[in-house]
Each structure stands twice: as C-alpha cells, then as structure tokens.
Amino acid sequence: MRRLALPLVFAATLLVAGCSGGASNASNGTSPSQVTAISGTVSLIQPRTLTNQAILKLTLVDVSVQPQTALASKTFQPVGKLPLSFSLAYPSAQINPGDLYVVQAHMVDGDRTFITPIQYPVLTKGGASRVKIRLRALPTPGEQAFSGYKDLKAHLGAMKYTQGSKASVGVASGWQVFRDSTGTLRFIRELEDAGKKGFTSTEIAYLDNKPWVVVKTIRPQRGAKPSRIERAAWNPAGKLVLAKDLNRGQSSVLSAAAAKTLYDQGMKMRSLATKK
C-alpha cells in the first residue's frame, strides 16, 4: 500500500503544480476576460459598387498623444461587398485607460477616396470594443473640376465679355470670351453651325490661363437634342482627371487622343481671344 500511495501523492503534486503554473502565466500575460480585438462592420453612407481595386485600411490610433500613435492596423484588398465584418487585434498591454483611442478607416477605389466624417472612439472613456463604421465618398478630382466649371458658368453674367465671329464654306462660327474683374481669361463659348451637317457648342473653362474643363456638345442641327457630349478636365499639374464620352445616351471613357484634341482646341481659342 505504501508503494501505491507514493505515486498517487506524486501525481497529485504534479496536478497542483500544473494548475498553479497556468494561473501564473495568465497573470503575466492577457487573461481570457480581457478584450484583445476590436470587431465591427464597415459600410457606406451612400451604397455603391466597388471595383476590385478598392483598398480599405483600418487603424487603431491613440489620439491623446502627439504625434498620434498607431497601435494596430489591417488592410483589406480586395474589399468586396460592403458591409464588411472585421476583427482588429491590438496589444492590450499598451492601452492606457486615460487615453482616447479611435478606429480610423480610409478607403481608396481608383480616383475616389472614402473617409469617416466622424470619429469612432473605442475601448476607453466609455468606448466599446465593437463599432459600426460608416464611410462617406468624396468627390473625385474630375467631379470637383466639373462642379467648378458649372459654378463658373453660373456666374458668367457678372463678367466682362467680348465676342467674335468668322465664316467659311458651309460653316458659321462665333465665340464669346469672358474675363473676370482683373481681366483674367476664365471662359470661352464657341459655336459652329454647319446647317444640316451639324451644330457644335464648345465651352472652355480656364484656370491659370490654361484649359481646365472643356465640354463639347454635338447636335444634328441647331435646337436638336445632343447626340454626343465630350467632357475633359485637367488638374493644375496638367493631369487628365475627367474623360467622359456620352454618345447617344451611352457613357464611356473619352480616349486620351480625343481629350488632347479638346485641350488643343482650348489653347487655340485662348490664342484667338488674346489677339488684338
């Protein structure tokens, strides 16, 4: 019996030692009750279809310190369909209860950027470990340029303008040149009437004396509905940011060659407008 008792006592001792060792590891590390990941969903305020090029990045940031410190981040590509469920692991030992932490989300899809219009606090100061993030789409550079063109066009009545005309075989052309109060060229509207062969209206907005936005509208004849509308815009560095071709109601990308033709037309009209 004594020979049997010793192994039993030894086994019990090992069991107790094993239990006490597990408790020690938990106290030195992260206990099961501590949250070590932030979860939630990401969606769009105004739903839209994303391309396969969309990239979404989530970052846990301590905004109480300067510079702000990123504790964890995760990137999704492709993003796929939204809403997107996520889990963002973070080092719980680095969380200071007195600091403010937020989850920042940033997504890019082609030339469109998506941001969070509000902050999403988590973990401390009443913040939870689960959050519902909603992204807002910003206008693309092309959309911003076209919006600026429309705004400029709406204020042409307050500008000084001159006009000119010329005629060739079968085509009558005329144009109006608009300048602001400083005399800077801002807008030219050119009309070409070829009778039954077609009627074309080209509107050119200028920025820093260079073509900024060009909209060319082609009609079968004067007064008819447009059969084609070409739109192109460039940023201050000269990069093409808008290239749209509306052909009989069908929208497509305007070719680089066609966009260059519009730009060259804008430069030609600028030269004509500056002749004395």
Buried (B, 14 or more C-beta within 10 A) or exposed (E): EEEEEEEEEEEEEEEEEEEEEEEEEEEEEEEEEEBBEBBBBBEBEEEEEBEEEBBBBBBBBBBBEEEEBEBBBBEBEEBEEBBBEBEBEBEBEEBEEEBBBBBBBBBBBEEBBBEBEEEBBBBBEEBEBEBEBBBEBEEBBBBBBBEBBEEBBEEBEEBEBEEEEEEEEEBEBBBBBBBBEEEEBBBBBBBBBBEEEBBBBBBBBBBEEBBBBBBBBBBEEEEEEBBBBBBBBBBEEEEBBBBBBBBEEEEEEBEEEBBEBBBEBBEEBBEBBEEE
